[in-house]
Amino acid sequence: MNLPKTTLLYRSMMLAGAVALVGCNTENEVPEYTPPPVAEEPDYSSPLPDQEPLSTFDEDGELQADISWTTYGVPYVKADNVESMAFGVGYAYAKDNICILADQIVKFNSQRSRFFGPDNPIGSGNSQNLIDDFGYLALGIRENAEQGFSELSDESRALLQGYSAGYNKFLSETGSANIDPQCAGQPFVREITPVDVLTYAQGVALLPGASNFTGAIFVAAPPGQDFAPTPVMAAQQASIPDMSAIQVHMPEANPTEMGSNGWAIGRDLSATGNGMLLANPHFPHTGNQRFWQFGIEIPGQLKVVGGSLSGMPGVVNIGFNENVAWTHTFSTANRFVVHQLELDPADETGLTYLVDGEARQMESATHQVDVNIGGGQTITLEKTSYQSEFGTVIKVPDSPLTWGTDDFGKQVAYAIYDANLPNYEVLDHWLAMNRSRNIEEYRQSFVDFTGTVFNNAMAVDNDGDAFFTDGSSVPNISEDAIAAWQQNSLLQGISSSAGFPVMPGNSAMFKADGKMPFERAPSLLRTDFVQNSNNSYWLTNPAEPIENVSPLWGPTGDQQSWRSRLGQKMLAEGGSADGKFTRADIEEKLLSNRSFLAEEVLDPLLSLCTRQGEQPVTTMAGNISIKPACDVLGQWDGTMNKDSVGAMLFREFATEFNADPKWAVEFDPTDPINTPRELENSVAVLTDLGNAMARVQSLGMQLDAPLGEVQFVERALPTGAASGQRLPWGGANNIEGGFNVFRANTGSDGTIYPRLIYPQVEGSNLTEAGLGYHISYGSSWMFTMEFTEQGPLAHGLLTYSQSRNVFSDHYIDQTLLYSQQPQLRPIWFTETDIEENMIQQRDLTLTTD
């Protein structure tokens, strides 16, 4: 295959550094849209005959899968049963991204400290590996996987067994020394087991919940006791890592700010009368939340194309089959609750708590972790965790979440309950979605399972029925208990400060009974559209707001994000076919790189500029004329495209403006789509522009630099160092109300690997070095599709490309395509298209007896 020169340059740079790891105006208002009448009862498609069971395991002791790789390295796996299909998927995934899964298996098996030492990043002194290792042991992820594996459905076990066999097949035939240089030859890259993969899946299920509390679990020790682990052998005391640098802050439920846009267009808004879908997840471009594109087929039983998160063993998370298409967005639902335990004052140890006046004893467990201390030596540390009937005990220093006497003189402790601990329905649920033949069957998957963990779901079928639900795993707490909690002003205040529910734990009424069933979840069926851009379920379709749902699912009556308002605005604008959408229309909407805030305030801002003229404005840089900034904004086309002059300056203005919004019309919950609006006629607005101008100039950057000169993708060398090769990038940001969103991810990407992070100036996404905006987060696996008489028709893109291995032909090919111009490419579905675009084929077999 002939590679572009830029690809070859990237490859040479990477190989040179490849080293192994060491140990709003009224004219801008939304056009009025008149929806069709709301049906009193859901009018689902006609019921279909029951599906035949899937062929699950191979009966002759041989796994066999046919893999056809098409353009851009997308594998299509065909097999006769679920286990062989997963076998092919596991092999193809490992070929592209083995280092990611190898690291994650180590992570959720609590073995990071054994291989890499206590710190992440290595040598940082933060003991994060040690914290996570003990935390996952306390949460019992591996233990749950071992105990639950035999209870899984045949289909789930077949997926896990086949996938691990495919991964191992790739590793054995390629050799550890010949894989991705990021982890080549490293001792932690080993064959994996089905239980390893299930352990990983259980860990992923905790990403929006308990996984963020490992630090709070680590420092949770009874009053007066030290939380630090102790050596199993007293002679190793001097080798214990220094715990003084450990910092535990209030955990966040979504630390990487996972987001997305999703539209399901029904027959009343479709130009053809068939269903259409827009899928646009916003996720980190590196690490364990990368998507990977593939297709699967069991002839006569299953045929699906789409993308899934790293390590999903054989099923498609976001994609389509012949009849149904679906996508997901990160929801506002609470996957966990924290309970305030009332300690028994008669027990000075702090290990007894009261439930309805009855004393209950905490349970304890001692865990051991091997820690690499360098020089080929390890020590074994042990530590105790504590459990209550409300979950694992936690503590956050310098916060209300203490263990002992709180600020009100009460004796308290806190425990976390995560509804995904465990979640054995993940694979069955997605497999049911993959097999669904209409919206009724798709909806039924949420009645039967609660396996989508943290997602809103939007789906449409070829008849044009569009469906929404929040499929998150939410603790099933009674309405009476929630009402009592809402009357508790103290815990309401703590909840507001913490950013998650903190409920009483002094009565059994507050104890969760598993997960909330589907009938308590928000859901909506429409024939025009359902949508979500990470606000709550409330305005899934403004013509039929969803209300009267438990507050654990998220708020109603709240102000919408600029991105949500832009999405609603674009839907209300309609398409090119007498107001109805074609697939090309929704693709244009996705890639238009519009800015909602600009469409609201740019014209009045320029009017303020004209009135101000050369007269100075007081800014952080002193009294300065902002006419240069006004002149640049006067040239701006209002979009965040590569050639847009003024886009950078407006983004910095948006950063200032959003810190203290200046609207003439404030938010009105009875008009949430159109408020707040109309820029305040105030010199304070010009101060925001002056501060933005001063920031850009202080970094030595030109005010009129086109966005493509200052917004870029740059890959890291395997060492984490900058490659020096920057690709110009078009795309918007949440701060200015973009839809096709990109930005930097400066937090953890969930892996152990070094990565490229440019420090940013305070209050901005601009790099301190004045390079501009380094893109490492945002639109990832995105596609638009429609059902046609010839079958599904789709265009899409994986912005960061299929493989993270610099040796791969598909390390950066899709990235280069987008860099040239924001665009999508055809997504193949039919056998004919797959064969015509095939670049490689493999008949993969493995004898299992």
C-alpha positions in Angstrom: 0.0 0.0 0.0 1.4 3.4 -1.0 1.3 5.7 2.0 1.0 9.6 1.9 4.3 11.4 2.6 2.9 12.7 5.9 2.2 9.2 7.0 5.7 8.2 6.2 7.1 11.2 8.0 5.0 10.3 11.1 6.3 6.7 10.9 9.9 7.8 10.7 9.5 10.2 13.6 7.8 7.5 15.7 10.4 4.8 15.0 13.2 7.2 15.9 11.6 7.6 19.3 10.4 4.1 19.9 11.6 3.0 23.3 10.1 0.5 25.7 8.5 1.4 28.9 10.8 1.3 31.9 9.4 -1.0 34.9 -28.9 36.3 20.7 -30.9 38.7 18.5 -34.5 38.1 17.6 -33.7 37.4 14.0 -31.5 34.5 15.3 -34.4 32.8 17.2 -35.1 29.2 16.4 -37.6 28.8 13.6 -41.0 27.7 14.8 -41.6 24.0 14.2 -45.0 22.4 14.4 -44.6 18.7 15.3 -47.1 16.0 14.4 -49.8 15.1 17.0 -48.6 13.0 19.9 -50.0 9.5 19.9 -51.7 8.6 23.2 -50.2 5.1 23.1 -46.8 4.2 21.5 -47.4 2.9 18.0 -44.6 0.5 17.6 -43.9 -1.5 14.4 -45.9 -4.7 14.1 -44.6 -7.5 16.3 -42.3 -9.9 14.4 -42.0 -13.7 14.9 -39.7 -14.7 17.7 -36.0 -14.8 16.7 -34.3 -18.1 16.5 -31.5 -18.6 19.1 -28.0 -17.6 17.9 -25.6 -20.4 17.2 -23.3 -19.9 20.2 -20.4 -22.4 20.4 -18.5 -24.4 17.8 -19.3 -28.1 18.2 -16.2 -29.6 16.5 -13.6 -28.0 18.7 -12.4 -25.4 16.1 -12.9 -21.7 16.0 -13.1 -20.3 12.5 -13.6 -16.8 11.3 -13.2 -15.1 7.9 -11.8 -11.5 8.3 -12.0 -9.1 5.3 -10.2 -5.8 5.9 -11.5 -2.9 3.7 -10.2 0.6 3.1 -8.9 2.4 6.1 -8.3 -0.9 7.8 -11.9 -1.7 8.8 -12.3 -5.5 9.5 -15.5 -7.4 8.7 -15.7 -10.7 10.6 -17.9 -13.5 9.3 -18.4 -16.7 11.3 -20.9 -19.5 11.9 -21.4 -18.9 15.6 -20.9 -16.3 18.4 -17.7 -17.7 19.8 -16.0 -17.8 16.4 -17.2 -14.4 15.5 -15.7 -13.0 18.7 -12.6 -14.9 18.0 -12.2 -13.0 14.7 -13.0 -9.6 16.4 -10.5 -10.2 19.2 -7.7 -11.0 16.7 -8.5 -8.0 14.5 -8.7 -5.6 17.6 -5.4 -6.9 19.0 -3.8 -6.3 15.6 -4.6 -2.6 15.9 -4.6 -1.8 19.6 -3.1 -4.7 21.7 -1.2 -2.3 24.0 -4.4 -0.6 25.2 -6.1 -3.8 26.3 -2.9 -5.4 27.7 -2.6 -2.4 30.0 -6.3 -2.4 31.0 -6.2 -6.1 31.9 -3.3 -5.3 34.2 -5.1 -2.3 35.7 -8.4 -3.9 36.6 -6.6 -7.0 37.9 -4.8 -4.7 40.4 -1.4 -5.4 39.0 -0.2 -2.0 37.9 2.1 -1.6 40.9 3.7 -5.0 40.2 4.8 -4.1 36.7 5.2 -0.3 36.8 5.8 0.7 40.4 3.4 2.7 42.6 3.1 5.9 40.5 1.2 6.9 37.4 2.9 8.7 35.6 5.9 6.6 36.5 8.2 8.4 39.0 5.6 11.1 39.8 5.4 10.2 43.5 1.6 10.2 43.4 1.1 6.5 44.2 -1.8 6.4 41.8 -1.1 2.8 40.7 -1.0 1.7 44.3 -4.2 3.6 45.0 -6.0 2.0 42.1 -4.7 -1.5 42.8 -6.1 -1.4 46.3 -9.2 0.4 45.2 -10.2 -2.2 42.6 -9.5 -5.0 45.1 -11.7 -3.4 47.7 -14.5 -3.0 45.0 -14.1 -6.7 44.2 -14.0 -6.4 40.4 -11.9 -9.5 39.7 -13.7 -11.4 42.4 -17.1 -10.5 40.9 -15.8 -11.7 37.5 -14.6 -15.0 38.9 -17.8 -15.7 40.8 -20.2 -14.5 38.0 -18.6 -16.0 34.9 -20.4 -19.4 35.2 -23.7 -17.6 35.7 -23.5 -15.7 32.4 -25.6 -16.5 29.4 -24.2 -18.8 26.8 -23.9 -15.9 24.4 -21.9 -13.8 26.9 -19.5 -16.6 27.7 -19.1 -17.4 24.0 -18.2 -13.7 23.4 -15.6 -13.7 26.2 -14.1 -17.1 25.3 -13.8 -16.3 21.6 -12.5 -12.8 22.0 -9.7 -13.8 24.4 -8.8 -16.7 22.1 -8.5 -14.3 19.2 -6.3 -11.9 21.2 -4.1 -14.7 22.2 -3.9 -16.0 18.6 -2.6 -12.6 17.4 -0.1 -12.4 20.3 1.3 -15.9 19.8 1.7 -15.8 16.0 3.1 -12.2 16.0 5.3 -12.5 19.0 5.5 -10.0 21.9 8.7 -8.4 20.5 7.0 -7.6 17.1 3.9 -5.8 18.3 3.2 -2.1 18.8 6.5 -0.5 20.1 4.6 1.1 23.0 4.4 -2.2 24.7 6.6 -4.6 22.6 8.5 -7.1 24.6 7.1 -6.0 27.9 6.4 -8.6 30.6 2.8 -7.4 31.3 1.8 -8.3 27.7 0.6 -11.8 28.2 -2.1 -14.2 27.1 -5.5 -13.3 28.6 -8.4 -15.4 29.8 -12.2 -14.9 29.4 -12.3 -13.9 33.1 -9.7 -11.3 32.4 -11.9 -9.8 29.7 -15.0 -9.9 32.0 -12.9 -8.2 34.7 -12.1 -5.5 32.3 -15.7 -5.1 31.3 -16.7 -4.8 35.0 -14.0 -2.1 35.4 -15.4 -0.2 32.4 -18.9 -0.3 33.9 -17.5 1.6 36.9 -15.8 4.4 34.9 -18.7 6.9 35.6 -18.9 5.9 39.2 -16.9 3.9 41.8 -13.8 3.8 39.6 -13.3 7.5 40.4 -13.4 6.8 44.2 -10.3 4.6 44.5 -8.5 7.4 46.2 -11.4 7.9 48.6 -11.4 4.2 49.3 -7.6 4.1 49.8 -7.5 6.8 52.5 -10.6 5.5 54.3 -9.4 4.4 57.7 -11.2 4.3 61.1 -10.8 7.4 63.3 -7.3 7.6 64.7 -5.8 5.0 62.3 -3.3 5.5 59.5 -4.5 4.7 56.1 -1.1 3.8 54.7 -0.5 0.1 53.7 2.0 -2.0 55.7 4.5 -4.5 54.4 3.8 -8.2 54.8 7.4 -8.6 55.8 8.5 -6.2 58.5 12.0 -6.0 57.0 10.5 -4.2 54.0 9.3 -1.2 56.0 11.9 1.1 54.7 10.9 0.3 51.1 7.3 1.5 51.4 6.5 4.3 49.0 6.2 7.8 50.4 2.5 8.5 51.0 2.9 12.2 51.8 2.3 13.3 48.2 -1.1 11.6 48.0 -3.9 14.0 47.3 -7.5 13.0 47.3 -10.1 15.5 46.1 -13.8 15.2 45.7 -14.3 12.6 42.9 -16.1 13.6 39.7 -18.5 11.3 38.0 -17.3 12.3 34.5 -13.7 13.4 34.9 -12.9 13.1 31.1 -16.1 15.1 30.2 -17.4 12.3 28.0 -20.1 13.9 25.7 -21.9 13.3 22.5 -24.6 14.3 20.1 -27.2 11.9 18.8 -30.2 12.3 16.5 -32.8 9.7 15.4 -34.8 11.2 12.6 -38.3 9.6 12.2 -40.4 9.3 9.1 -42.1 12.7 9.5 -38.9 14.6 9.1 -37.2 12.2 6.7 -37.3 13.2 3.0 -37.7 9.5 2.1 -40.0 8.5 5.0 -37.3 6.1 6.2 -35.4 6.4 9.5 -32.1 8.3 9.7 -29.4 8.6 12.4 -26.6 11.0 13.4 -24.0 9.5 15.7 -21.4 11.8 17.1 -19.7 10.6 20.4 -17.1 13.0 21.9 -14.5 11.0 23.7 -10.7 11.2 24.4 -8.6 10.4 21.3 -6.0 8.4 23.3 -6.4 5.7 26.0 -9.0 3.2 27.1 -12.0 5.1 25.7 -11.0 5.0 22.0 -13.5 3.6 19.6 -12.7 1.0 17.0 -14.7 0.3 13.8 -15.7 -3.2 12.6 -18.5 -5.3 11.2 -19.8 -8.7 12.3 -21.9 -11.3 10.6 -23.3 -14.8 11.4 -25.1 -15.6 8.2 -28.8 -15.6 8.5 -28.7 -14.6 12.2 -26.7 -11.4 12.7 -25.2 -8.6 10.6 -24.0 -5.4 12.2 -21.6 -2.6 11.3 -20.4 0.1 13.7 -17.9 1.0 16.4 -17.2 0.0 20.0 -15.0 1.1 22.9 -11.7 -0.6 23.4 -12.0 -4.2 24.4 -15.7 -4.7 23.8 -15.7 -8.4 23.0 -17.5 -8.8 19.7 -20.6 -6.6 19.9 -21.2 -3.2 18.4 -21.8 -0.2 20.8 -22.9 2.4 18.2 -23.9 1.2 14.7 -26.7 -0.3 12.6 -28.0 -3.5 11.1 -30.5 -3.9 8.2 -33.4 -2.6 10.2 -32.3 -0.5 13.2 -29.6 2.1 13.9 -28.7 3.4 17.3 -26.3 5.7 19.0 -25.6 6.8 22.6 -24.7 9.9 24.6 -23.4 10.3 28.1 -26.4 10.8 30.4 -27.1 13.0 33.4 -28.3 10.0 35.4 -26.6 9.1 38.7 -25.1 5.7 38.5 -24.1 5.7 42.2 -25.2 7.3 45.5 -23.1 7.9 48.6 -24.8 7.2 52.0 -24.1 9.0 55.2 -23.8 6.3 57.9 -24.7 7.2 61.5 -22.0 5.7 63.7 -22.8 4.1 67.0 -21.5 6.4 69.8 -21.0 3.4 72.0 -18.3 2.1 69.7 -15.2 4.3 69.8 -13.5 2.3 67.0 -16.0 3.8 64.5 -16.8 0.4 63.0 -20.4 0.2 64.1 -23.2 2.1 62.5 -27.0 2.3 63.2 -29.8 1.3 60.8 -33.2 2.1 62.1 -31.7 2.2 65.6 -30.1 -1.3 65.3 -26.3 -1.6 65.5 -24.6 -3.1 62.4 -20.9 -4.0 62.3 -18.8 -3.1 59.3 -17.1 -5.9 57.5 -13.4 -5.7 56.7 -11.1 -7.4 54.2 -7.4 -7.3 53.9 -5.8 -7.0 50.4 -2.3 -7.5 49.2 -0.5 -5.8 46.3 2.9 -6.5 44.9 4.9 -3.3 44.3 7.9 -2.9 42.0 10.5 -0.8 43.8 13.1 -1.0 41.1 16.2 -3.1 40.5 14.1 -6.2 39.8 12.7 -6.2 43.4 9.1 -6.1 44.6 7.6 -5.8 48.0 4.2 -6.9 49.1 2.0 -4.4 50.9 -1.3 -5.1 52.6 -4.2 -2.8 53.5 -7.7 -3.2 54.9 -10.9 -2.0 53.3 -14.3 -1.7 55.0 -17.8 -2.5 53.8 -21.3 -1.6 55.0 -24.6 -2.8 53.7 -24.7 0.5 51.8 -21.4 -0.2 50.0 -17.7 0.4 50.4 -16.6 3.0 53.0 -14.9 6.1 51.6 -13.4 9.3 52.9 -12.5 12.6 51.2 -10.1 14.7 53.4 -11.0 18.3 53.9 -14.6 17.7 52.9 -17.9 16.8 54.6 -17.2 13.1 53.6 -15.3 12.3 56.7 -15.0 9.3 59.0 -15.5 10.3 62.6 -16.8 13.6 63.9 -18.1 16.0 61.3 -18.4 19.8 61.4 -21.8 19.4 63.2 -20.5 17.2 66.0 -22.1 14.1 64.6 -20.3 10.7 64.3 -20.5 9.7 60.7 -19.0 7.7 57.9 -19.8 7.5 54.2 -20.2 4.6 51.8 -20.7 4.4 48.1 -23.2 2.2 46.3 -22.6 1.8 42.6 -25.5 0.2 40.6 -23.0 -1.3 38.1 -21.2 -3.3 40.8 -21.5 -5.8 39.3 -23.1 -5.5 35.8 -23.2 -8.9 34.1 -25.8 -7.7 31.5 -23.4 -5.6 29.4 -22.9 -8.1 26.6 -26.4 -9.5 26.5 -27.9 -6.0 26.3 -25.7 -4.9 23.4 -26.2 -8.2 21.6 -29.9 -7.8 21.9 -29.6 -4.3 20.4 -27.4 -5.7 17.6 -30.1 -8.3 16.8 -33.2 -6.0 17.0 -35.4 -5.9 13.9 -37.5 -2.9 14.8 -37.9 -0.3 17.5 -40.2 -2.6 19.5 -37.4 -5.2 19.8 -34.8 -2.4 20.5 -37.0 -1.0 23.3 -37.5 -4.5 24.7 -33.8 -4.9 25.2 -34.0 -2.2 27.9 -36.9 -4.0 29.5 -34.9 -7.2 29.6 -31.5 -5.8 30.5 -29.7 -2.8 32.1 -26.4 -3.2 30.5 -25.6 0.1 28.7 -24.1 1.4 32.0 -24.0 5.2 31.5 -25.8 6.0 28.2 -28.8 7.7 26.7 -29.9 5.7 23.8 -31.4 7.0 20.5 -32.5 4.6 17.8 -34.6 4.5 14.7 -35.8 1.7 12.5 -36.4 1.5 8.7 -40.1 2.3 9.2 -39.2 5.7 10.8 -40.1 5.1 14.4 -37.6 7.0 16.6 -37.0 6.0 20.2 -35.1 7.5 23.2 -34.4 6.2 26.7 -31.8 6.7 29.3 -30.4 3.2 29.7 -28.1 4.0 32.6 -27.8 1.8 35.6 -29.4 3.9 38.3 -29.7 2.8 42.0 -33.3 1.6 42.6 -34.2 3.7 45.6 -37.9 4.2 46.4 -39.8 7.4 45.7 -40.6 7.7 49.5 -36.9 7.5 50.3 -36.0 10.1 47.6 -38.7 12.4 48.9 -37.3 12.1 52.5 -33.8 12.9 51.2 -35.1 15.9 49.4 -36.4 17.3 52.7 -33.0 16.8 54.4 -31.5 20.3 54.0 -28.0 19.2 55.3 -27.6 16.3 52.9 -29.1 18.4 50.0 -26.3 20.9 50.7 -23.6 18.3 50.8 -25.0 16.7 47.6 -24.9 20.1 45.8 -21.4 20.7 46.9 -20.2 17.2 46.0 -21.9 17.1 42.6 -23.6 13.7 43.3 -26.4 12.4 45.6 -25.4 12.0 49.3 -28.3 10.3 51.0 -29.0 9.1 54.6 -27.7 5.6 55.5 -29.4 5.4 58.9 -32.5 3.6 57.6 -33.1 0.6 55.4 -35.6 2.6 53.4 -32.6 4.4 51.7 -30.9 1.2 50.7 -30.9 0.6 46.9 -32.7 -2.5 45.6 -30.5 -3.2 42.5 -31.1 -1.0 39.4 -34.2 1.0 38.5 -36.4 -0.9 36.1 -37.2 0.4 32.6 -40.7 1.6 33.6 -39.1 4.2 35.9 -36.6 5.4 33.2 -37.3 8.3 30.9 -38.3 7.2 27.4 -40.0 8.6 24.4 -41.3 7.4 21.0 -41.7 9.8 18.2 -42.1 9.9 14.4 -40.3 13.2 13.9 -37.1 13.1 16.0 -35.5 12.3 19.3 -32.1 13.9 20.2 -29.6 14.4 23.0 -26.5 16.5 23.4 -25.8 15.6 27.1 -28.4 17.7 28.8 -30.9 15.6 30.6 -33.8 13.6 29.0 -36.1 16.6 29.6 -36.1 18.1 26.1 -35.5 15.0 24.1 -38.2 16.5 21.9 -39.4 20.0 23.0 -42.8 19.2 21.6 -43.2 16.5 24.3 -41.0 17.2 27.3 -40.3 14.2 29.5 -41.2 15.0 33.2 -42.3 13.3 36.4 -39.1 11.1 36.5 -37.0 10.4 39.6 -34.4 13.2 40.1 -31.7 10.5 40.1 -32.1 10.5 36.3 -31.1 14.2 36.1 -32.8 17.6 36.2 -35.7 19.2 34.4 -36.4 22.9 33.9 -32.6 23.6 33.7 -30.8 25.9 31.3 -29.5 24.1 28.2 -25.9 24.1 27.0 -25.1 26.1 23.8 -24.4 22.7 22.1 -27.8 21.4 23.0 -29.4 24.6 21.8 -27.5 24.5 18.5 -28.7 20.9 18.0 -32.3 21.9 18.6 -31.9 24.9 16.3 -30.5 22.8 13.5 -33.3 20.3 13.8 -35.9 23.1 13.8 -34.3 24.6 10.7 -35.2 21.3 8.9 -33.6 20.0 5.7 -33.4 20.8 2.1 -36.3 18.7 0.8 -39.3 21.0 1.7 -38.0 21.2 5.3 -37.3 17.5 5.6 -33.9 15.9 6.0 -31.8 13.9 3.6 -28.8 12.0 4.8 -26.6 14.6 3.2 -28.4 17.3 5.2 -27.6 15.8 8.5 -24.0 15.2 7.4 -23.8 18.9 6.5 -25.2 19.9 9.9 -22.7 17.7 11.7 -19.7 19.1 9.8 -20.8 22.7 9.5 -18.7 23.8 12.5 -21.2 26.4 13.5 -21.0 28.4 16.7 -24.3 28.9 18.6 -22.9 31.7 20.7 -21.6 33.5 17.5 -25.0 33.2 15.9 -26.5 34.8 19.0 -24.0 37.6 19.8 -21.6 38.4 16.9 -23.7 41.0 15.1 -24.5 43.0 18.3 -20.9 42.6 19.5 -19.7 44.2 16.2 -22.2 47.0 16.7 -20.8 47.6 20.2 -17.3 47.7 18.5 -18.4 50.3 16.0 -19.8 52.5 18.8 -16.6 52.1 20.8 -14.2 52.9 18.0 -10.7 53.7 19.1 -11.8 54.6 22.7 -9.8 52.5 25.2 -11.3 49.7 27.2 -10.1 48.7 30.6 -8.7 45.1 30.5 -6.3 42.8 32.4 -3.6 44.4 30.2 -4.6 47.9 31.1 -6.5 50.5 29.1 -6.2 49.5 25.5 -8.0 50.0 22.2 -9.8 46.9 21.1 -10.3 48.1 17.5 -7.8 45.5 16.2 -10.0 42.7 17.7 -13.1 44.3 16.3 -11.5 44.5 12.8 -10.6 40.8 13.0 -14.1 39.7 14.1 -15.5 41.8 11.3 -13.7 39.4 8.9 -15.0 36.2 10.6 -17.4 34.0 8.7 -18.9 32.8 12.0 -17.7 29.2 11.7 -14.8 27.2 13.2 -13.4 26.0 9.9 -9.7 25.8 9.2 -9.7 29.0 7.1 -11.8 31.0 9.5 -10.1 34.2 10.4 -11.3 35.4 13.8 -12.4 32.0 15.1 -9.6 31.9 17.6 -10.3 35.3 18.9 -14.0 34.6 19.3 -13.3 31.4 21.2 -11.2 33.4 23.7 -14.0 36.0 23.9 -16.4 33.1 24.6 -14.2 31.9 27.4 -14.4 35.3 29.0 -18.1 35.7 28.3 -19.1 32.4 29.8 -17.3 33.1 33.0 -19.9 35.9 33.5 -22.6 35.8 30.9 -24.1 39.2 29.9 -27.6 38.6 28.6 -30.4 41.1 28.3 -33.0 38.3 28.5 -32.3 35.8 31.3 -33.1 32.1 31.2 -36.8 31.3 31.4 -37.6 27.6 32.1 -40.8 28.0 30.2 -38.8 29.0 27.1 -35.6 26.9 27.4 -34.8 26.7 23.7 -34.8 30.5 23.2 -33.4 31.8 26.5 -31.1 33.3 27.6 -30.7 35.6 24.6 -29.8 39.1 23.3 -26.4 40.5 24.2 -26.4 43.1 26.9 -25.7 46.6 25.7 -22.7 47.1 28.0 -19.1 48.1 28.0 -18.4 45.0 30.1 -18.9 42.9 27.0 -16.1 44.8 25.3 -13.9 44.2 28.4 -14.4 40.5 27.7 -13.2 41.1 24.1 -10.3 43.1 25.3 -9.2 40.4 27.7 -9.4 37.9 24.9 -7.3 40.0 22.6 -4.7 40.6 25.3 -4.4 36.9 26.0 -3.8 36.0 22.4 -1.2 38.8 22.0 0.6 37.9 25.2 1.3 34.5 23.7 2.8 36.1 20.6 0.0 34.9 18.4 -1.6 36.8 15.6 -5.2 37.9 16.1 -6.1 37.2 12.5 -4.5 33.7 12.3 -6.8 31.3 10.5 -8.0 28.6 12.9 -6.2 25.9 10.9 -2.9 27.6 11.8 -3.5 27.4 15.5 -5.7 24.3 16.0 -3.9 21.1 15.4 -3.5 17.4 16.0 0.0 16.2 17.0 0.8 12.6 17.9 3.3 11.7 20.6 6.3 9.5 20.2 6.2 6.3 22.2 8.1 8.2 24.9 5.3 10.8 25.2 7.5 13.4 23.6 6.1 15.6 20.8 6.6 14.4 17.3 6.8 17.9 15.9 4.4 17.1 13.1 1.1 19.1 13.4 -1.9 18.6 11.3 -4.3 21.5 10.9 -7.8 20.8 12.3 -11.2 22.3 11.8 -13.8 22.0 14.5 -15.6 23.8 17.3 -15.6 23.7 21.1 -18.3 23.6 23.7 -17.2 27.0 25.0 -18.5 28.8 21.8 -21.5 26.4 21.4 -20.0 24.1 18.8 -21.7 20.8 17.7 -18.7 19.0 16.1 -16.5 19.5 19.2 -12.8 19.2 19.7 -10.4 20.2 22.5 -7.4 19.0 24.5 -7.7 16.3 27.1 -5.2 17.2 29.8 -6.4 14.7 32.3 -5.7 11.0 32.6 -6.6 8.9 29.6 -6.9 5.7 31.7 -3.7 4.1 30.6 -0.1 3.8 31.9 1.5 5.1 28.7 3.2 8.4 28.4 1.3 10.9 26.3 1.7 14.4 24.9 0.1 17.2 27.0 0.8 20.8 26.3 0.3 22.9 29.5 -2.4 25.5 29.0 -2.7 29.1 30.1 -5.0 29.7 33.0 -8.6 30.1 31.9 -8.1 29.0 28.3 -7.4 26.0 26.1 -4.5 27.8 24.4 -1.1 26.3 25.1 1.4 28.1 27.3 3.9 27.9 24.5 1.6 29.8 22.2 1.2 27.0 19.7 -2.6 27.2 19.8 -5.1 24.5 20.5 -3.8 20.9 20.8 -6.6 18.5 19.9 -6.8 15.2 21.8 -10.5 14.9 22.5 -13.8 15.3 20.7 -15.7 13.8 17.8 -14.5 10.2 17.4 -16.6 7.5 15.8 -19.1 9.6 13.9 -21.5 8.7 11.2 -24.7 9.6 9.4 -26.9 6.9 7.9 -30.3 6.3 6.3 -32.4 3.3 5.5 -33.0 2.9 1.7 -34.7 0.3 -0.5 -31.2 -1.0 -1.2 -30.4 -1.3 2.5 -28.5 0.9 5.0 -26.5 3.8 3.5 -23.9 5.4 5.7 -20.9 7.7 5.7 -18.7 8.0 8.8 -15.2 8.6 10.1 -13.0 7.5 13.0 -11.1 10.8 13.5 -8.0 9.3 15.1 -7.9 6.2 12.8 -8.2 2.5 13.6 -4.8 1.7 15.0 -2.6 3.3 17.6 0.4 1.2 16.3 2.8 3.4 14.3 3.7 0.4 12.2 0.1 0.2 10.9 -0.9 1.5 7.6 -4.0 2.7 9.5 -2.3 4.7 12.2 -3.2 8.1 10.8 -5.0 7.7 7.5 -8.4 8.8 8.6 -6.8 11.6 10.6 -5.1 12.9 7.5 -8.4 12.7 5.6 -10.2 14.9 8.1 -7.3 17.3 8.4 -7.6 18.1 4.7 -11.2 19.0 5.1 -13.8 17.9 7.6 -15.5 15.1 5.8 -16.9 11.6 6.2 -16.2 8.5 4.0 -18.5 5.6 2.9 -19.2 2.9 5.4 -19.6 -0.5 3.7 -22.4 -2.8 4.6 -23.3 -5.1 1.7 -21.3 -8.1 0.7 -20.6 -6.6 -2.7 -19.3 -3.3 -1.3 -17.1 -5.2 1.2 -15.6 -7.4 -1.5 -15.0 -4.4 -3.9 -13.2 -2.5 -1.2 -11.3 -5.3 0.4 -7.5 -4.7 0.9 -6.7 -7.9 2.9 -8.4 -11.2 3.8 -7.6 -13.9 6.4 -9.2 -17.2 7.1 -8.5 -17.6 10.8 -8.7 -20.9 12.6 -7.9 -22.3 16.0 -8.3 -25.9 17.3 -9.6 -25.6 20.9 -9.7 -29.4 21.9 
